[in-house]
Amino acid sequence: MMEQKHQTTKKISAYIERRCEEEKRLNDLWRSTEEWRELREQELAVAQAARASPKRTGVNVKMTQSW
């Protein structure tokens, strides 16, 4: 029983490690695309405008990160 538990734990750990590596690879691939750069520039422009808004209007706007 303990041996099965140990083997299963090792399999789960190996699976999680492979998934993390795959996620990192896919994220790196996505970040290298022109589409990602355009979306990131848009996001930064919106955040900059939101930070500038309280100076003009006197009303604070709380911005959260999208990721």
SELUM-59672 format. One record per residue: residue number from 1; residue in one letter; x, y, z of N, C-alpha, C, CB in turn. Coordinates in Angstrom, 3 decimals, always signed. Each point is the difference from the previous one (the first is absolute). Glycine has a CB too. Example, Ala and Ser with C-alpha at 12.3 -4.5 7.8 and 13.67 -1.06 7.14 Angstrom:
// SELUM-59672
1_a_+13.190_-5.690_+7.800_-0.890_+1.190_+0.000_+0.900_+1.200_+0.000_-1.892_-1.173_+1.246
2_s_+1.542_+2.223_-1.966_+0.820_+1.190_+0.060_-0.770_+1.090_+0.730_+1.184_-0.628_-2.145
//
This chain:
// SELUM-59672
1_m_+0.826_-1.194_+0.000_-0.826_+1.194_+0.000_+0.874_+1.262_+0.000_-1.816_-1.266_+1.215
2_m_+2.825_+1.295_-0.366_+0.883_+1.167_+0.076_+0.816_+0.144_-1.290_+0.128_-0.259_+2.512
3_e_+0.241_-0.877_-3.101_+0.770_+0.026_-1.245_-0.844_+0.595_-1.130_+1.324_-2.021_+0.753
4_q_-2.587_+1.650_-0.818_-0.901_+0.568_-1.014_-0.136_+1.508_+0.181_-1.254_-2.176_-0.107
5_k_+1.114_+2.581_+1.352_-0.136_+1.427_+0.296_+1.268_+0.747_-0.430_-1.543_-0.525_+1.944
6_h_+2.683_-0.042_-1.663_+1.274_+0.610_-0.368_+0.136_+0.100_-1.524_+1.035_-0.910_+2.112
7_q_-1.363_-0.166_-2.817_+0.083_-0.009_-1.465_-0.962_+1.014_-0.606_+0.660_-2.418_+0.057
8_t_-1.864_+2.500_+0.475_-0.996_+0.947_-0.499_+0.458_+1.428_+0.239_-1.820_-1.668_+0.430
9_t_+2.381_+1.927_+0.722_+0.513_+1.335_+0.314_+1.111_+0.389_-0.975_-0.590_-0.335_+2.428
10_k_+1.473_-0.606_-2.752_+1.074_+0.269_-0.958_-0.567_+0.294_-1.388_+1.539_-1.486_+1.322
11_k_-2.546_+0.725_-1.734_-0.623_+0.215_-1.305_-0.668_+1.372_-0.074_-0.359_-2.473_-0.213
12_i_-0.333_+2.838_+1.267_-0.668_+1.307_+0.043_+1.028_+1.121_-0.048_-1.900_-0.991_+1.318
13_s_+2.973_+0.855_-0.570_+1.050_+1.017_+0.003_+0.626_+0.147_-1.381_+0.450_-0.494_+2.412
14_a_-0.194_-0.620_-3.075_+0.577_+0.035_-1.351_-0.975_+0.654_-0.975_+1.334_-2.083_+0.495
15_y_-2.614_+1.760_-0.365_-1.018_+0.596_-0.868_-0.057_+1.513_+0.196_-1.325_-2.136_+0.084
16_i_+1.316_+2.582_+1.146_-0.052_+1.440_+0.293_+1.227_+0.699_-0.561_-1.330_-0.452_+2.082
17_e_+2.491_-0.161_-1.939_+1.229_+0.596_-0.535_-0.073_+0.138_-1.520_+1.295_-0.985_+1.913
18_r_-1.795_-0.057_-2.590_-0.141_+0.066_-1.462_-0.988_+1.088_-0.405_+0.531_-2.446_-0.156
19_r_-1.616_+2.565_+0.883_-1.014_+1.023_-0.303_+0.581_+1.402_+0.199_-1.837_-1.593_+0.696
20_c_+2.621_+1.791_+0.337_+0.628_+1.308_+0.253_+0.963_+0.361_-1.124_-0.216_-0.367_+2.477
21_e_+0.979_-0.613_-2.916_+0.936_+0.243_-1.100_-0.758_+0.344_-1.282_+1.661_-1.576_+1.055
22_e_-2.740_+0.847_-1.313_-0.807_+0.254_-1.200_-0.652_+1.384_+0.072_-0.432_-2.478_-0.238
23_e_-0.078_+2.843_+1.401_-0.618_+1.313_+0.179_+1.019_+1.112_-0.248_-1.615_-0.984_+1.664
24_k_+2.817_+0.831_-1.137_+1.041_+0.997_-0.210_+0.353_+0.108_-1.483_+0.896_-0.456_+2.305
25_r_-0.774_-0.682_-2.975_+0.325_-0.003_-1.425_-1.089_+0.715_-0.805_+1.268_-2.161_+0.298
26_l_-2.523_+1.856_+0.004_-1.105_+0.632_-0.727_-0.083_+1.500_+0.297_-1.244_-2.179_+0.066
27_n_+1.470_+2.569_+1.184_-0.001_+1.422_+0.347_+1.119_+0.740_-0.718_-0.980_-0.559_+2.231
28_d_+2.160_-0.031_-2.287_+1.116_+0.622_-0.711_-0.320_+0.151_-1.483_+1.603_-0.975_+1.667
29_l_-2.221_-0.050_-2.241_-0.386_+0.049_-1.410_-1.030_+1.103_-0.236_+0.469_-2.464_-0.219
30_w_-1.461_+2.559_+1.088_-1.039_+1.018_-0.111_+0.590_+1.403_+0.133_-1.670_-1.625_+0.931
31_r_+2.574_+1.809_+0.001_+0.593_+1.318_+0.215_+0.906_+0.436_-1.151_-0.121_-0.433_+2.441
32_s_+0.509_-0.484_-3.281_+0.858_+0.359_-1.128_-0.810_+0.428_-1.226_+1.709_-1.602_+0.864
33_t_-3.036_+1.568_-0.773_-0.831_+0.347_-1.146_-0.282_+1.496_-0.048_-1.026_-2.274_+0.091
34_e_+0.745_+2.736_-1.284_-0.371_+1.409_-0.198_-1.335_+0.305_+0.676_+1.256_+0.030_-2.185
35_e_-2.176_-0.982_+2.161_-1.312_+0.189_+0.627_+0.157_+0.299_+1.495_-1.043_-1.553_-1.701
36_w_+1.925_+0.809_+2.379_+0.210_+0.232_+1.429_+0.548_+1.403_+0.239_+0.410_-2.457_+0.346
37_r_+0.558_+2.871_-1.177_+0.575_+1.340_+0.164_-1.066_+1.086_-0.176_+2.210_-0.870_-0.832
38_e_-3.072_+0.698_-0.155_-1.059_+0.986_-0.223_-0.962_+0.049_+1.178_+0.197_-0.367_-2.466
39_l_-0.601_-0.801_+2.955_-0.905_-0.035_+1.153_+0.650_+0.610_+1.236_-1.079_-2.048_-0.940
40_r_+2.348_+1.776_+1.127_+0.726_+0.547_+1.151_+0.096_+1.516_-0.092_+1.311_-2.128_+0.185
41_e_-1.035_+2.648_-1.383_+0.057_+1.453_-0.179_-1.351_+0.642_+0.286_+1.804_-0.294_-1.707
42_q_-2.889_-0.342_+1.247_-1.340_+0.518_+0.280_-0.285_+0.000_+1.491_-0.772_-0.825_-2.224
43_e_+1.131_-0.271_+2.884_-0.224_-0.106_+1.440_+0.770_+1.076_+0.764_-0.364_-2.463_-0.266
44_l_+1.606_+2.686_-0.113_+0.804_+1.023_+0.655_-0.550_+1.397_-0.256_+1.990_-1.480_-0.216
45_a_-2.491_+1.728_-0.998_-0.580_+1.310_-0.310_-1.246_+0.251_+0.835_+0.908_-0.151_-2.329
46_v_-1.750_-0.857_+2.481_-1.211_+0.141_+0.809_+0.370_+0.249_+1.466_-1.262_-1.514_-1.592
47_a_+2.243_+0.782_+2.098_+0.428_+0.179_+1.388_+0.578_+1.392_+0.218_+0.457_-2.458_+0.167
48_q_+0.322_+2.940_-1.137_+0.580_+1.338_+0.118_-1.105_+1.057_-0.007_+2.109_-0.795_-1.140
49_a_-3.092_+0.638_+0.283_-1.113_+0.946_-0.052_-0.796_-0.025_+1.306_-0.125_-0.295_-2.498
50_a_-0.045_-0.898_+3.063_-0.738_-0.116_+1.262_+0.757_+0.658_+1.146_-1.024_-2.128_-0.817
51_r_+2.354_+2.043_+0.783_+0.790_+0.652_+1.057_-0.029_+1.516_-0.154_+1.486_-2.019_+0.127
52_a_-1.596_+2.495_-1.364_-0.018_+1.439_-0.242_-1.367_+0.603_+0.291_+1.766_-0.309_-1.726
53_s_-2.810_-0.488_+1.644_-1.361_+0.481_+0.194_-0.242_+0.689_+1.341_-0.697_-1.824_-1.479
54_p_+1.155_+1.295_+2.612_-0.249_+0.670_+1.279_+0.600_+1.405_+0.064_-0.043_-2.241_+1.068
55_k_+1.140_+2.455_-1.766_+0.610_+1.326_+0.008_-0.915_+1.005_-0.678_+2.284_-1.032_-0.016
56_r_-2.970_+0.586_-1.049_-0.893_+0.906_-0.725_-1.338_+0.163_+0.690_+1.122_-0.661_-2.098
57_t_-1.690_-0.466_+2.583_-1.374_+0.028_+0.503_-0.092_+0.062_+1.517_-0.647_-1.266_-2.003
58_g_+1.693_+0.865_+2.703_-0.036_-0.040_+1.457_-0.670_-1.258_+0.543_-0.043_+2.472_-0.018
59_v_-0.323_-3.420_-0.865_-0.648_-1.245_+0.410_+0.994_-1.141_-0.165_-2.292_+0.876_-0.665
60_n_+2.555_-1.603_+1.748_+0.928_-1.129_-0.063_-0.653_-1.217_-0.642_+1.155_+0.862_+2.042
61_v_-0.390_-1.536_-2.891_-0.452_-1.225_-0.642_+0.997_-1.094_+0.367_-1.121_+1.266_-1.931
62_k_+0.614_-2.362_+2.476_+0.874_-1.097_+0.371_+0.129_-0.949_-1.186_-0.666_+0.207_+2.438
63_m_+1.911_-0.452_-2.865_+0.268_-0.897_-1.126_+0.564_-1.302_+0.546_+0.423_+1.954_-1.572
64_t_-0.902_-3.052_+1.028_+0.567_-1.311_+0.355_+0.723_-0.551_-1.195_-1.820_-0.440_+1.673
65_q_+2.791_-0.424_-1.424_+0.735_-0.614_-1.087_-0.867_-1.054_-0.672_+2.179_+0.438_+1.181
66_s_-1.992_-0.598_-2.470_-0.814_-0.951_-0.735_+0.574_-1.415_-0.016_-0.751_+1.893_-1.382
67_w_+1.934_-2.088_+1.926_+0.573_-1.337_-0.034_+0.110_-0.593_+1.367_+1.232_+0.612_-2.014
//
